[in-house]
Amino acid sequence: MAQDYPLMPHATAAWLVDNTALTFTQIAEFCGLHVLEVQAIADETAQAKHIPRDPLRAGDLDQVELDRAQADPGYRLKLKKGPEQQRRTKGPRYTPVSKRQDKPDGIAWIVKNHPEITDGQISRIIGTTKTTITAIRDKSHWNMANITPKDPVTLGLCSQRELDALVAAAAKKAGIEKVDATFEHDRDELLETLKKEREAAARAARDALDAAEGDA
């Protein structure tokens, strides 16, 4: 069964780093983050600064669970489920936790293959932050060595229709005219046919004129 995570994992991790004696591994596992992300938050070297979110007040944890984890570094915190945790119906795209690690690869693919797409557009279709996109663009992302450009459709981060629509919109805004290759081929073939027909008509006219002059 997949584990649940806090609604605002980075903000929750920031609070836990500042206010508890939990290990980075415990915080990372509870928030669904990489341990290096937690390290960056603790060292204040993370690309984005997050306002700490108290998981006790938010209902994600209770004090008993927190005390138990602080007393045992090997203990894994469990998210407290309650009626206040409801599915979001509006706002940024939600990506299942199992696919969040694929986001950098999807972003890298778009940046590489469609540089005309803006950070804001990528943010909406992938469900990520502009800070993360910028870090991948300028290759300063903390995990850049392990990021491999992969089609976001193949990764399940968006649909082919969504990606096609985004590419078309971005190309139009950037003034890039994309001509369908099949149409281009058919047009060239038609022009070549018309050219040959005109040349054949011209030869026939010259032959007819020469024949008329010969009979005169």
Buried (B, 14 or more C-beta within 10 A) or exposed (E): EEEBBBBBBBBBBBBBBEEBEBBBEBBBBBBBBBBEBBBBBBEEEBBEEBEBBBBBEBBBBEEEBBEEBBEEEEBEBBBBEEEEBEEEEEEEEEBEEEBBEBBBBBBBBBBEEBEBBBBEBBBBBBBBBBBBBEBBBEEEBBEEEEBEBBBBBEBEBBEEEBBEEBBEBBBEEEEEEEEEEEEEEEEEEEEEEEEEEEEEEEEEEEEEEEEEEEEE
